Amino acid sequence: MSPPGFFARRTGEVLVFVEVKARSSERFGTAFEAVTTRKQRRIISAARHWIASKKLQDVAVRFDVVAVDMNARPPTLEVLEAAFDV
């Protein structure tokens, strides 16, 4: 099971882990800025545990971040592929 806002999906030969962040204002920074180095380490750790639990080996991994702007009407999504590396 993944933490809220975090999921994995296989795209071809790549296992993609996606962190979804929504913001209704930029008062505390953008959605992308919310994925700090500390948060990245937690995502990577969770991904490693998930991969081990599924007994996957030698799988290519990518970490994406999706930012949701709740102020836009309708809300908009912006995807940053390969947002960070292991």
C-alpha positions in Angstrom: 0.0 0.0 0.0 1.2 3.5 -0.8 1.1 6.6 1.3 -1.7 9.1 0.3 -0.7 11.1 -2.7 1.9 8.6 -3.8 1.5 5.7 -6.2 3.4 3.5 -8.6 2.6 2.5 -12.2 4.6 0.5 -14.7 5.1 2.3 -18.1 6.6 -0.1 -20.5 9.9 -1.2 -18.9 9.9 1.6 -16.3 8.3 1.6 -12.9 7.1 5.1 -12.2 6.5 6.4 -8.7 4.4 9.5 -8.7 4.0 12.0 -5.9 0.8 14.2 -6.2 0.8 17.6 -4.5 -2.1 20.0 -4.6 -2.1 23.7 -3.6 -4.8 26.2 -3.3 -2.3 29.0 -2.7 1.5 29.5 -3.0 1.6 31.0 0.5 3.8 28.1 1.7 5.5 27.6 -1.7 4.5 25.8 -4.9 3.4 22.1 -5.0 6.8 21.3 -6.6 8.7 23.0 -3.8 6.8 20.9 -1.3 8.7 17.8 -2.5 11.8 18.7 -0.5 15.0 16.6 -0.3 13.6 15.1 2.9 10.3 14.2 1.2 12.3 12.7 -1.7 14.2 10.5 0.6 11.0 9.2 2.2 9.5 8.5 -1.3 12.6 6.7 -2.3 12.6 4.6 0.9 8.9 3.7 0.4 9.6 2.8 -3.2 12.4 0.5 -2.2 10.2 -1.2 0.3 7.4 -1.6 -2.2 9.8 -3.0 -4.8 11.2 -5.5 -2.3 7.7 -6.5 -1.2 6.8 -7.3 -4.8 10.1 -9.2 -5.2 11.0 -7.1 -8.3 14.6 -7.1 -9.4 16.6 -5.0 -11.8 13.6 -2.8 -12.6 14.2 0.7 -14.0 12.6 3.3 -11.7 11.5 6.9 -12.3 10.1 9.5 -9.8 7.6 12.0 -11.2 5.8 14.8 -9.4 2.3 16.0 -10.3 1.3 19.5 -9.2 -2.4 20.3 -8.9 -3.3 24.0 -9.0 -6.6 24.2 -7.1 -7.0 27.9 -7.8 -7.4 27.5 -11.5 -10.9 26.9 -12.8 -11.0 24.1 -13.6 -8.0 22.9 -11.5 -4.9 22.2 -13.6 -2.2 19.6 -13.5 1.4 19.9 -14.3 3.6 16.8 -14.5 7.4 16.9 -13.9 8.8 13.6 -15.2 12.1 12.4 -13.6 11.7 15.1 -11.0 14.5 13.5 -8.9 16.9 10.5 -8.9 17.9 7.9 -6.4 
